[in-house]
Amino acid sequence: MKLTISQPEPAMTQQTSQGTESQSRIAAVAQLGQQIWLDTLSRQLIESGTLARWIHEDAVAGLTSNPAIFHQALTKDAAYQPAIAAARSTESNPEIRFETVVLPDIQAACDLFLPLWTKTKGAQGYVSFEVSPALAHDAAGTTAAAVRLWQTINRPNAMIKIPATDAGCQAITDVIAQGINVNVTLIFSLEQLEAVQATHEAGLRRWVAHCQQLGTPERIGDVASVASFFVSRTDNTLDSRLPEGLQGKTAIALCKTAYQRWLDAQAGPQADLKAAGAKPQWLLWASTSVKNPAYRDTLYVEELIGPQTVNTVPDATLVAFRDHGIAQRSLDQATDAATEQLAAISALGIDLEQVGQDLQTAGLAQFETAYADLLKLV
């Protein structure tokens, strides 16, 4: 099945007082070195031309999906009904039926982003699709599913999403070593992130050695990966346990700390990989919609802008930032305050690693429920 992809209308621009064209606020973030990805996908988004317009006008540089996103899409978007009916008549396996229905959307989104991926030599333009959440604790099953989905989607700018469980981390090494792009999802703590980065590095070193052995060093940079660090759920969970002065700051402090550690790794232990031409595993800020209505609705975009990172936002957050977001470099600012915030949390006896583990478990359960409901829909 091939989707009809609408092309964008010419970008609307305004003249500034200096007479030059003004950028959208989203595009201004790109000028600061951060990619904005969209955290939603539906057939209507593609066929209406909205996604193409956001790519063209706002420099949206990628897209992610998950079972909850597709459950919402299949429930609300009537365009899926003919595809669901056709899949029911030809496929007996519910999981294959689901993939038959939605993978054309993933492929169509990949095609929309392919010119950007080509122009940036694989630095931007990725579209993510998740392995079944039922495989979260099955390393071999996750690896097999990742390989199958990579081959089925058959696009160089696809990314396969794998959760940051112990089994998922085992699979990530094998999948990266096979030259497959990976989006590691459901990371909620610095310890989880450290495990993900170690397993990615192990896989990347195997991939580099493989390319060197085959005499194809030009392929070393073909593999891309992001580590998706979830943001808003941490504050949403912790704020009720904190004094007012510490509320709404923990997630941002974790992200700023993670970024400083990432910078250190790029300059130190992983410098040889960069020298060989390998792409680093970029940090991606996920779950950046604001759960607390008392907070500014663009908080988790504005406070986490920094070079060589990604922020994936739902469409409502994208629209809000387009309207009134402030684009300025912030991720590597006030790092001392971030350190103080985490120290204050620790002084209260709160174990952020345990909080992260609990959030990961809850996130997996949410995705498992959404996936089970998805299979019922098809």
N, C-alpha and C positions, 0 to 999 in steps of 0.2 A: 504494500500500500504506500502510495506517495501523496504527501499532503501538498495542498496548494499554499504557497507562501507569498503573502502580499509584500510588496516592496514599500519602503517608507516614502512619504511625501518629502519634499525639500524641507530642510531644517528651518524652523522659525528662529530668527535672530533679532536682537535689538542693538541699537547703537548706544555706546556709552558716551559720556561727555567728552571723551578724547577722540570719538569718532571711530573706535575700533569695535568689532563685534564682541558682545558679551557672551560668556559661556553659560551653560546651565550649571547649577551648583554641583550636580553629580559629576559632570565633566571636569569641574574644577578640582575635585578630589583626585582624579586621575593625574592631573598636573603635579600633584604632591607625591606621586609614586605609588598610590594605592589603587587597586582594582575594586570596583563595585560590581558584584555579581547579584543576580536576581534569585531570590529564594522562593520561586513558584514556577509552575508550568501548567499550561492547559492547551488544548487544541485551539480554543478561541483566541488565546493570547498570540498564537502563531498566525492563524489564518486571517485575523483582523489586521495584521500588520503592526500591532502594538509593540511586539518584541523587536521587530526590525527597526521601528522608529526609536525605541529606547537605545538600541545599539548605535544608531546613526546620530541621534541628537544629544544623548547623555553619556556616551562612552561607556555604557554598560558592557562589561568585558567578559561575562560568563554567566552560568546558570547552574543552580542545584535543584535536585528533586529528592523526595523521600516518600515513604508509603502514605504519610498523613497528607502530603500535598496532592498525591494522585487520588486519594480517597475523596478529597474535596473536589477535585477536578471532575472525576467520574460521576459524582453525585450532582453537581451543579451544571455541568456542560452537556447539553443535549446532543452535541455533535458526536459524542462517543457511542450513542445507542446503536447505530448501524454496525459499527465495528464490533461491539459487544455481541450483537446477534450473529454476526458472521463467524466470530471466534467460537461461539457456543456450538455452531453447526459443524465445525471442523476440528476442534481440539477438545480432548477429553480431560486433559490435565489442567486444573484451574490456574496454576502458576504460569504455565505456557500460554493459556488464554489471556491472562493479565498482560504478559509481556507482548503478545501479539497485538493487543489493543494499544499499548502505550509506547512501545519502542519506536514506532514511526514518529511520535512527537520528539523523542530524544534525538533521532536521526535528523529530523527537520531542524531542530534547534542547533545541532552540531553544524549543519550546512549553513545556517544563518551566521554562525560565529566563525566559520572556516576562513573567510578572507582576513579576519583579524588575527586568527591563529597563524596563518601563513605570513602575514605582514610582520608580526612580532616574533617570528621564528619559534613559535610554541611557547611564548611567555604569557600569552593571554588567549581567551576564546574557548574555554573548556565548558563542557556540559556533563553533569554528574548523574549517575543512576545507581541505585543501591541494590546490593545482593539481598536475598531474603533475610529478614530479621530472625527467622527460625534457625539460621545457621550461625548465630552470633557466638556460640560456644563449640563450633565444629570447624576446626582449622582446615582439614582436608576438604570438607564440603564447601567452605568459603572460597578456597583456592580454585576448586573446580568450577564453581558458579561464576567467579570473576573471569576466568578464562573463557567460559562459554558466552557470557554476556559481552565481553570485549570483542569476540569474534562475530557475534550476532549483530551488534551495533555497527561494527566495521567502519569506524570513523577515527581518524588519528587524534581528534580533539575531544574524544569521550574520556570520562573519568569514572572508574568503578568505585563506589562508596563501600567501605568496609568499617565496621565499628571497632573502637579501640578497646575491645575486650582482650583477655589473655590469648584466646584462640584467634581473634582477629589479628593481633600483632604477629602471631606465628605465620598467618597466611600472608600478611603484607610483605614480609621478606621474600617469600616465594613468588608472589605476584609481581613485585617490582623487579625482581631478578629476571623475569620473563619479558620485561619491556612493556608492561601495562601501566597506564596512568592510574593513580589511586588517590581518592579523597578519603582520608581517615576521619570518621565521624564520631560524635558522642564523646568528646574529650572535655572533662570538667575540672581537672586538677593539674597542677604542675607535675606531679608524679606520673600521672597517666600520659601527659605530653612527653615527658622524658622517655618513657617506654616506647611510645610511638616513634619518636625521633631516632632512637637506637635501632629499632627494627627496620625503619626505612633506610637508615645508613647501611645496615648490613645487606639489605637487598640491593641497594644502589652500588655498593662495592662489588657484589657478584655480577651485576649488570655491566659495570665498567670493565671488569676482568674478562667477561664474556666477549664484549666488543673488541677489546684489545687482542684477545686470543684469535678471533676471527679476522683480524686485520681490518675492522670497520670502526675505527675511532670516531668517525664522523657521526655515528649513531648514538654515541654516549649521551648526547643531549636530548635524545628523543623522549625520554621518560620524565614525566612531570608528576608532582604530588603536592597536595595541601594537607595540613593538619588542622581540622576544624575544631576550634576551641569555643565551647558554648558559653555564652555571656550572661544573658538576662536571668536565666533560671537560678543562677547562684545568688544574686541579690534578692530575687523573689522568695527564695528559701530562707535566707539568712536575716533579712531586714527585721523581722519580728523579734529576733533574738538579740538585736544590737541597740545600743543607745542612739539617739537621733543623729548625733554627729558622725557616726560611722556608717549610717545607712546609705545605700545606693552607690557605694564606692569600692566594694570588695571585688566585684567582677572586673572593673577597670584596673584595679591594682594588680590582679592576677595576670591580666593581659599585658600590662606594661612590664611586669617582671619576666613573663615568658618571652617578650620581644627582646629584652636586654640579654637574656640567656641565648636566644637564637643568634643575635649579632655576635656574641662571643664565640659561638660554635662555628659560625661561618668564617671568622678570622683565625680560628685555631684548629680544632680537630678535623674540620671538614674542608679546610683550605685546599688540600690536595685534590679533592673531588671537583671543586670549582675549577682548579687549574686544568684538570683533565677534560673539562667541558660539560660536566654534569650539572643539571639544574638542582638548586636547593629545594628542600621541601618548604614551601611557603606557609606561613601562619595565616589561617583564615578565621575571622571572627564570625561565629554562627549564632543564631538565636539572638539577633540584635534588635528585635522589636521590643519596645518598652512595656513591661507588664504592669507597672505601677502608674496609674494615671496622674499621680502627683509629680512625676518626673517629666522633663522635657522629652517629647516624643522622638527626638533625633539624638538623644543622649549617647547611645552606644555606637553611633556613627561618628559624631563630632569628637568624642573623647579618645577615639582609637584610630586616628588617621596617621599613617606613617609609611615610609617607603618599603617596597617589596613585601607588602601584605595584601590581603583580600578581606573585604567585608561583604558578606552575603545578606541581602536585605529582602524581606517580603515586600510585595508591591505597595502596601500602605505606607511603609517606612520610606520606600523610594519616593513616593509622591510627596510625603511630608518634607523630606530633605530637599526635593526639587523646589518646594515652595518657600521654605524658610531655614534650611540648613546652613550652618557656617562651616565653610571649608578652610581649615587651617591645620597645620601640622601639630599634632598633640601627643602621639603615641610615645615619643621619647622625651616628653616634657614632664616636669614634676615627678620624676622617678623616686626622689627621696620621700615624697608624700605617699607614694605607693608602698614603699618599704615600711613606712610607719603604719600604714593601714593594716598590712598583713601582720605586723608585730602586735598591734592592738587586738586583732582578732585572736591571735594565739594566746595573748595574755588573758583573754576571757575564757580560755579553756576550750575553744572551738577548734576541732580538728578538720581543717579544710580538705585533707585527703579523704577522710571518711565522708564528708559532705559530698565530695566529688564522686565517690563510689556510689553513694546512695542516689545521686542524681543520674548517674549513668545507668544504674539498674532501673530507675523509673523511666528514663528515656527509652531504653530497650523495650520495656513493657508497653509503653505508648505506641512504639513502632510495630510491635508484634500484634497489638490489637488492631491497629489501622490496617496492617497487612492482611490479617484474617478477615476483616470486614471487606477489604478490597476483593479478596477471592470470592466472597459471597456475592458481591456486586456483579461479577462476571460469570 
